[in-house]
Every structure is written in structure tokens, then in C-alpha cells.
């Protein structure tokens, strides 16, 4: 907390810096706000909805293209799928952690709390 009140000029400067940010938030041009301790994802829901809407179509197209090239698609059992998913998730988070362990740990915690990973 500040011990002295900001001057009028300081308040004007802070307001001038904040106004473009507020306008960008109003226009929904901001995907996330990164604070000192946390990341606030603002438009993640829209991205997630688009993914779930488009992913099955993209998977079907990829599968069709692979079959056309002579590949065979083999179905895995539930246990193998679960193990592969866990290994994939762990690998992706470990890779990300090499760049920014703190943020990746926070993202992993969010994904876990939303039931997206185990």
C-alpha cells in the first residue's frame, strides 16, 4: 500500500495507461490477463467451444486422408487410451515447464480443477 497519495498528474498518467486496456477488454480483444501471481483466461471459453465444435470434423478428415494413403486405423481399448492420454498430458506439461514452470503448474492445476486432466 502507498503511504502518500498520488498526485493529480500521476493519476492522469495511470488513467491514460489504463484506458486502452479497458477499451480492449470491452471489445473482447484480450484473451488473458497475466498478473504477478495468476493468469486470468477471459476468452478461453470461446476457443474451447470452437475446438469442440470443429475437432470431430478435423479428426474425420484426417482419418479419411490417412485411409486414402493406405494406413490402417486400429482401435485401442479403454485402458490403453487412458494410459496414452495420461502420458501425453504429462509430457506436454513437462515440456511446457521447461520454459515457465510456475505458469505451467498453474495451468495444470486449472485443467485438473475443471476435470480436463487427471
Secondary structure by P-SEA (a helix, b strand, c coil): cccccccaaaaaaaaaaaaaaaaaaaacccccccccccccccaaaaaaaaaaacaaaaaaaaaaaaaaabbbbbbbcaaaaaaaaaaaaaaaaaaaaaccaaaaaaaaaaaaaacccc
